[in-house]
Amino acid sequence: MAAIKGKDTKPELIIRKGLHARGFRYRRHDRKLPGRPDLVLPKYHAVIFINGCFWHGHGCALFKWPGTRQKFWKEKISANVARDQRNYASIDQAGWRRAVIWECALKGSGRMETDLLLDRIAAWLSSEKRILKIMGV
């Protein structure tokens, strides 16, 4: 488990590089905001969370409950989901726009084409919509 990264994950790098190539500038992991969003785009008053399906308890094909230490993992992942909800509520109350991009949108059999995913994020950033949620098919 020590080898599992919390920052600079492959999905995060794909989105960062793609948005940067499209001209979007951002800050990473801003400690001043609840949940330390993966990307903060002050110009658009928007934050982006890039969530791993396992760690954040997403009910997709990439998520599977571990067979060992089941009580520990249920408590851990349930606490992560509850923390996410609190952080999202705090972000929303502070007036920020919020996007949640799930790992399954970039990985696995239900993944989206990367350019299509980045186009959806770019369109959301340029719009007035408050919330965006992208997951795999």
Stockholm file with secondary structure:
# STOCKHOLM 1.0

chainA/1-137         MAAIKGKDTKPELIIRKGLHARGFRYRRHDRKLPGRPDLVLPKYHAVIFINGCFWHGHGCALFKWPGTRQKFWKEKISANVARDQRNYASIDQAGWRRAVIWECALKGSGRMETDLLLDRIAAWLSSEKRILKIMGV
#=GR chainA/1-137 SS CTTCCSSSCHHHHHHHHHHHHTTCCCEESCTTSTTCCSEEEGGGTEEEEEECTTTTTCCSTTCCCCSSSHHHHHHHHHHHHHHHHHHHHHHHHTTCEEEEEEGGGTSSTTCCCHHHHHHHHHHHHHSCCSEEEECCC
#=GC SS_cons         CTTCCSSSCHHHHHHHHHHHHTTCCCEESCTTSTTCCSEEEGGGTEEEEEECTTTTTCCSTTCCCCSSSHHHHHHHHHHHHHHHHHHHHHHHHTTCEEEEEEGGGTSSTTCCCHHHHHHHHHHHHHSCCSEEEECCC
//
